[in-house]
Amino acid sequence: MSRTGLSRREVIALFSASLPCLLTRSDADSNPLVPLTERDVWIGAYAPPAPWLSMTPVTKLENSIGRRLDIVHIYTAWGEEWGAYSSEIVRQLSSAVSDGRRALITWEPWTLGQGVNQDEFSLRRIARGSFDSYIRTWAKGLGGFPGTVYLRPMHEMNGDWYPWCVGVNGNRPQDYTRAWRRMWSIFQQEHVTNVRWIWCPYAVDDASKVLEQTYPGDRYVNLLGLDVYNWGTSVHYSQDASGSNRWRPVEECLEAAYRRISGFAPQPVWLPEVGCAEDGGDKAQWLKDLLGSPGYDRISAVVFFDVDKERDWRVDSSLASVNAVAASLAGTRPANESEISPPTPFDVRAERWLKAIKVSWSVTGNVSTLIYAITIFADGEALKTLNIGSSGRYTFRRPIKYRSYSFAAQSISQFGASAMSEQSAPISFN
């Protein structure tokens, strides 16, 4: 406990929610030129009918790409009978996490096939408590499930194709954040500690402020997400910024949205849905380019949408495609069962000047771990928290009334686990 009476975690939550980012992202890049497949990135898939009928599609894909998957993706719809938490959900989760895999659940408040105008599932109704009983049942169920579960509610809220999207069904940005925080609060009331929350827009960058306006806040989000698709020259319902039917390289599909969300939120980034069409370009090369991308240091999971749906998004839609993925993943291995033993080793150094202090930091351990906040303690009191990255520097003018300073780092793993270090790098003015 700090002298303020708050725990270190509470100090971080309080300060990081109230203070702006004081460093540019360029100060915080960590190994930005390392390809994704050289950074212990998790690999997963949505491969129906796994896991509800059998795990055969998952094992088939694993055999094709030459490695076990880290993540098995599951979708549940609130308005369907099978969307209620039940023994069947437990069975699916148990299948999904078999052999060391992890379960990712996309949580969809709607009834399938009924369009976007479903007043029953408006965000205002969720925010006002109409689904509290449903949510609480899930909270109790997941809280009792062994192991970590990754939960992705109300994804792609910046589109116009789901009842929870902003701008349809009477939804406003503030309704989205209120609905999210209500769900999160119910899980807290039930003392659920094994669920990681993923906030996930569609990977498109436009002039609106929907991304910034629907972000629930650092306290309520463990991981960021982006759903990334290359629709090629196929009909794609104008789900990209330009509305054009042209082939788009990886950078055009991902870069702008990634930089944008990285600019206002500190967490690692997952790609919970990844798909590429065959028509209009070289799908094999596109997938190879994605997995070999060197400029996205915060991406820590790639989950293929392995379905023949609007287009054939499957990894094995062609021999060239599956061979490209297998070659890209050759030599990689499924991630460790443990989430890290936070905090990760790090180095903090402080230099004393006449009227100022310069502090710098860098990760010395697991490069897939981010330090996303440094708290400055003055005479044992939490003075300021900086939202940062895995390395950087900051110079501040010291208040005369304080005589001693120390620093603590908040770290987060690629899997969403976080912890705060003990205070270190003490410096004093006598």
C-alpha positions in Angstrom: 0.0 0.0 0.0 1.1 3.6 -0.7 0.9 6.3 2.0 -2.2 7.6 0.2 -4.1 4.4 1.5 -4.5 3.2 -2.1 -2.9 0.0 -3.5 -0.3 0.3 -6.2 -2.9 -1.0 -8.7 -5.4 1.6 -7.6 -2.8 4.4 -7.9 -2.1 3.4 -11.4 -5.8 3.2 -12.3 -6.5 6.6 -10.8 -3.6 8.5 -12.3 -3.5 6.9 -15.7 -7.2 7.6 -16.2 -6.8 11.3 -15.3 -3.5 12.3 -16.9 -2.7 12.8 -20.6 0.1 10.9 -22.3 3.2 13.0 -21.9 5.4 11.2 -24.4 5.1 10.7 -28.1 4.8 7.1 -29.3 8.2 7.5 -31.0 9.7 7.6 -27.5 8.0 4.3 -26.7 8.7 1.9 -29.6 10.1 -1.4 -28.6 12.0 -3.5 -31.3 9.8 -2.0 -34.0 11.6 -3.8 -36.8 11.1 -7.3 -35.5 8.7 -9.4 -37.6 5.6 -10.6 -35.8 6.6 -14.3 -36.1 9.9 -13.6 -34.3 8.1 -12.1 -31.2 6.2 -15.1 -29.7 3.0 -13.8 -31.3 0.0 -16.1 -30.5 -1.7 -17.7 -33.5 -5.4 -18.7 -33.4 -8.4 -19.3 -35.5 -12.2 -19.3 -35.7 -12.7 -22.7 -37.4 -16.3 -23.8 -37.2 -17.9 -26.1 -36.3 -15.1 -26.3 -33.7 -15.5 -26.4 -30.8 -19.2 -27.1 -30.5 -19.4 -30.2 -32.7 -15.8 -31.4 -32.8 -12.3 -30.0 -32.7 -11.5 -31.6 -36.1 -11.4 -28.3 -38.0 -8.9 -27.0 -35.5 -6.6 -30.1 -35.6 -6.9 -30.1 -39.4 -5.7 -26.5 -39.6 -2.9 -27.2 -37.1 -1.7 -30.1 -39.3 -1.8 -27.8 -42.4 0.3 -25.0 -40.8 2.6 -27.3 -38.8 1.9 -26.0 -35.3 -0.7 -26.1 -32.5 -2.9 -23.1 -32.3 -2.7 -20.9 -29.2 -6.3 -19.6 -29.5 -9.6 -21.1 -30.4 -12.3 -18.5 -31.2 -16.0 -18.9 -30.2 -19.0 -16.7 -31.0 -22.1 -16.5 -28.9 -25.3 -14.5 -29.6 -27.3 -13.2 -26.6 -30.6 -13.6 -28.4 -30.1 -17.3 -29.2 -30.9 -20.2 -27.0 -27.4 -21.5 -27.3 -26.1 -18.1 -26.3 -27.0 -18.6 -22.6 -24.3 -19.7 -20.2 -24.9 -23.4 -19.7 -23.2 -26.8 -19.4 -22.9 -26.7 -23.2 -20.8 -23.5 -23.0 -18.6 -25.2 -20.4 -18.2 -28.2 -22.7 -17.2 -25.9 -25.6 -14.7 -23.9 -23.5 -13.2 -27.1 -22.2 -12.7 -28.4 -25.7 -11.3 -25.0 -26.8 -8.6 -25.0 -24.0 -7.6 -28.6 -24.5 -3.9 -29.3 -25.2 -2.8 -25.9 -23.9 -4.9 -23.7 -26.2 -6.9 -20.6 -24.9 -10.5 -19.6 -25.5 -11.5 -16.3 -27.1 -15.2 -15.5 -26.9 -16.9 -12.9 -29.1 -20.0 -11.8 -27.2 -22.7 -10.5 -29.5 -25.9 -8.8 -28.1 -28.4 -9.6 -30.9 -30.6 -12.2 -32.6 -29.0 -13.7 -35.7 -30.6 -12.8 -39.0 -32.8 -10.0 -37.7 -30.8 -7.0 -39.1 -29.4 -4.0 -37.3 -32.6 -2.5 -36.0 -33.2 -4.6 -33.0 -34.5 -2.3 -30.3 -34.3 -5.1 -27.7 -30.6 -5.0 -28.0 -30.0 -1.3 -28.1 -27.0 -0.1 -26.2 -29.2 2.0 -24.0 -31.1 -1.0 -22.7 -27.8 -2.8 -21.9 -26.5 0.3 -20.1 -29.7 0.7 -18.1 -29.6 -2.8 -16.8 -32.0 -4.8 -18.9 -29.5 -7.6 -19.4 -27.9 -7.6 -15.9 -29.2 -11.0 -15.1 -27.9 -12.5 -18.3 -24.5 -10.8 -17.9 -24.2 -11.9 -14.2 -24.9 -15.5 -15.2 -22.0 -15.4 -17.6 -19.8 -13.6 -15.0 -20.4 -16.3 -12.4 -19.8 -19.0 -15.0 -16.6 -17.7 -16.5 -15.3 -16.8 -13.0 -15.6 -20.4 -12.1 -13.9 -21.7 -15.2 -10.3 -22.8 -14.7 -7.8 -20.7 -16.6 -7.9 -17.4 -18.4 -10.8 -16.5 -20.8 -10.5 -13.7 -23.4 -13.8 -11.9 -23.8 -14.6 -9.6 -26.8 -18.0 -7.9 -26.4 -19.6 -5.8 -29.1 -16.8 -5.8 -31.7 -16.6 -3.6 -34.8 -18.7 -0.9 -33.2 -17.4 1.6 -35.7 -19.3 -0.2 -38.5 -23.0 -0.2 -39.4 -23.8 -3.9 -39.6 -24.5 -4.9 -36.0 -27.3 -3.7 -33.6 -24.6 -2.4 -31.2 -22.8 -0.2 -33.8 -22.8 3.5 -33.2 -25.2 5.3 -35.5 -27.7 2.5 -35.9 -30.4 1.2 -33.7 -30.5 4.5 -31.9 -26.9 4.0 -30.5 -24.6 6.9 -29.5 -20.9 6.6 -28.5 -21.7 7.3 -24.9 -24.2 4.5 -24.9 -21.5 2.1 -26.0 -19.1 3.1 -23.2 -21.8 3.0 -20.6 -22.9 -0.5 -21.7 -19.3 -1.7 -21.7 -18.6 -0.4 -18.2 -21.8 -1.8 -16.9 -20.8 -5.3 -18.1 -17.4 -4.9 -16.7 -18.7 -3.7 -13.3 -21.0 -6.8 -13.0 -17.9 -9.0 -13.5 -16.1 -7.0 -10.8 -19.1 -7.4 -8.4 -18.8 -11.2 -8.9 -15.1 -11.0 -8.2 -14.1 -12.4 -11.6 -10.3 -12.3 -12.0 -9.7 -14.7 -14.9 -11.4 -12.7 -17.7 -9.4 -10.4 -20.0 -11.5 -7.7 -21.9 -10.8 -7.0 -25.5 -12.0 -3.8 -27.1 -12.1 -4.4 -30.9 -13.1 -2.0 -33.7 -12.9 -2.8 -37.4 -9.6 -1.8 -38.9 -10.6 1.3 -40.8 -9.5 4.9 -40.4 -12.0 7.6 -41.2 -12.7 11.2 -40.2 -15.1 10.3 -37.4 -14.2 10.2 -33.8 -16.0 6.9 -33.1 -12.9 5.1 -32.1 -11.9 7.7 -29.5 -15.5 8.1 -28.3 -16.2 4.4 -27.8 -13.0 3.5 -26.0 -14.2 2.5 -22.5 -11.0 3.6 -20.8 -7.7 1.9 -19.7 -9.3 0.6 -16.5 -11.9 -1.4 -18.4 -9.8 -2.8 -21.2 -7.0 -5.4 -21.0 -6.3 -5.7 -24.7 -7.0 -3.8 -27.9 -8.2 -5.5 -31.0 -8.5 -4.8 -34.7 -10.4 -6.9 -37.2 -8.4 -6.9 -40.5 -9.8 -7.9 -43.9 -8.6 -7.6 -47.5 -11.8 -7.9 -49.6 -9.8 -7.8 -52.8 -11.9 -7.0 -55.8 -14.9 -8.8 -54.5 -18.2 -7.2 -53.4 -17.5 -6.2 -49.8 -20.4 -4.1 -48.6 -18.1 -1.0 -48.6 -16.5 -2.0 -45.3 -13.3 0.0 -46.0 -12.7 3.7 -45.9 -12.8 4.3 -49.7 -15.6 1.9 -50.6 -13.6 0.7 -53.6 -13.3 -2.9 -54.8 -9.6 -3.0 -55.2 -6.9 -5.2 -53.7 -5.2 -3.6 -50.7 -1.8 -4.4 -49.3 -1.4 -5.2 -45.6 -0.2 -1.7 -44.7 -3.3 -0.1 -46.2 -5.6 -2.5 -44.4 -3.9 -2.1 -41.0 -1.4 0.7 -40.6 -3.7 3.8 -40.1 -6.1 2.1 -37.6 -3.2 0.5 -35.7 -1.4 3.9 -35.3 -4.6 5.5 -34.3 -5.7 3.2 -31.5 -2.0 3.0 -30.3 -2.0 6.7 -30.0 -4.8 6.9 -27.3 -4.6 3.5 -25.5 -1.5 1.7 -24.0 -2.4 -2.0 -24.2 -1.1 -4.7 -26.5 -3.0 -5.2 -29.8 -4.6 -8.5 -31.0 -6.0 -9.1 -34.4 -9.0 -11.3 -33.5 -10.3 -11.6 -37.1 -8.0 -11.8 -40.1 -9.1 -12.7 -43.6 -8.0 -12.2 -47.1 -9.9 -12.9 -50.3 -8.4 -14.8 -53.2 -9.7 -12.5 -56.0 -7.8 -9.5 -57.2 -4.3 -10.3 -55.9 -1.9 -12.7 -54.3 -3.4 -14.0 -51.1 -0.4 -16.1 -50.2 1.9 -13.1 -50.4 -0.6 -11.0 -48.4 -0.6 -13.5 -45.6 3.1 -13.8 -45.7 3.5 -10.0 -45.6 1.1 -9.8 -42.6 3.0 -12.4 -40.5 6.3 -10.9 -41.5 5.3 -7.3 -40.8 8.1 -5.6 -38.9 6.4 -2.3 -37.9 3.8 -3.3 -35.4 5.6 -3.8 -32.1 2.4 -4.0 -30.0 0.6 -6.8 -32.0 0.7 -10.0 -30.0 -1.9 -12.3 -31.5 -3.2 -13.1 -35.0 -6.5 -15.0 -35.2 -7.6 -16.2 -38.6 -11.2 -16.1 -39.6 -11.0 -19.6 -41.1 -14.5 -19.6 -42.8 -15.8 -19.7 -46.3 -18.4 -17.0 -45.8 -18.8 -13.7 -47.7 -15.6 -14.8 -49.4 -13.3 -17.8 -48.8 -11.3 -16.4 -45.9 -9.9 -19.9 -45.0 -6.1 -20.3 -44.7 -6.3 -23.3 -47.0 -8.5 -21.7 -49.7 -5.5 -22.5 -51.9 -2.4 -24.6 -51.7 -0.3 -21.5 -52.1 -2.1 -19.7 -49.3 -1.7 -22.5 -46.7 1.9 -23.1 -47.7 2.7 -19.4 -47.2 1.3 -19.5 -43.7 3.1 -22.7 -42.8 6.4 -21.3 -44.1 5.9 -18.1 -42.2 5.2 -20.0 -38.9 8.0 -22.5 -39.4 10.2 -22.5 -36.3 7.6 -20.7 -34.1 6.1 -22.5 -31.2 2.9 -22.3 -29.2 3.3 -19.8 -26.3 4.1 -20.8 -22.7 1.1 -21.6 -20.5 2.1 -18.9 -18.0 1.1 -15.4 -18.8 4.5 -14.0 -17.6 5.6 -13.5 -14.0 4.9 -9.8 -13.9 6.4 -7.4 -13.6 8.9 -8.1 -16.3 12.5 -7.2 -15.6 13.1 -3.5 -16.5 15.7 -0.9 -16.0 14.9 2.6 -14.6 17.5 5.2 -14.3 17.2 8.7 -12.7 19.6 11.6 -13.0 19.5 14.5 -10.6 19.9 18.0 -11.9 19.8 21.2 -9.9 16.0 21.8 -10.3 14.9 18.8 -12.4 15.1 15.0 -12.6 15.5 13.1 -15.8 14.1 9.5 -15.7 14.6 6.9 -18.4 13.4 3.3 -18.7 13.6 0.2 -20.8 12.5 -3.5 -20.7 15.4 -5.8 -20.0 13.4 -9.1 -20.0 10.6 -10.4 -22.2 10.4 -8.2 -25.3 6.8 -9.1 -25.8 6.0 -7.2 -22.6 5.2 -3.5 -22.5 5.8 -1.1 -19.7 2.9 1.2 -20.1 3.0 3.4 -17.1 5.7 4.8 -14.8 4.6 6.3 -11.5 6.8 8.9 -9.8 6.7 8.8 -6.0 7.8 11.9 -4.1 8.5 11.4 -0.3 6.5 8.1 -0.7 3.4 9.8 -2.2 2.3 9.1 -5.8 3.1 12.4 -7.6 2.4 11.6 -11.2 1.9 8.7 -13.6 3.1 8.7 -17.2 1.4 6.6 -19.8 4.3 5.3 -21.8 5.8 2.4 -23.8 8.6 -0.2 -23.2 11.3 2.4 -23.4 11.5 6.2 -23.2 12.6 9.2 -21.2 11.0 12.1 -19.3 12.4 15.2 -17.6 10.4 17.0 -15.0 10.9 20.0 -12.8 11.0 18.9 -9.2 8.8 20.6 -6.6 11.0 22.1 -4.0 8.9 20.7 -1.1 9.9 17.1 -1.9 13.2 15.7 -0.8 13.2 12.1 -2.2 11.9 10.4 -5.3 11.5 6.8 -6.5 9.8 5.2 -9.5 7.6 2.1 -10.2 6.6 0.5 -13.5 3.3 -0.9 -14.5 3.8 -3.7 -17.0 1.4 -5.6 -19.2 2.0 -8.9 -21.0 0.9 -9.6 -24.6 -1.8 -11.7 -22.9 -3.3 -8.8 -20.9 -1.9 -9.7 -17.5 -0.5 -6.7 -15.6 1.3 -5.9 -12.4 3.2 -3.0 -10.8 6.8 -3.3 -9.7 8.3 -2.2 -6.4 9.6 1.3 -6.2 13.2 1.6 -7.5 15.9 4.1 -8.7 15.7 6.2 -5.5 17.1 9.7 -5.7 17.3 12.3 -2.9 17.9 16.0 -2.4 19.4 16.8 1.0 
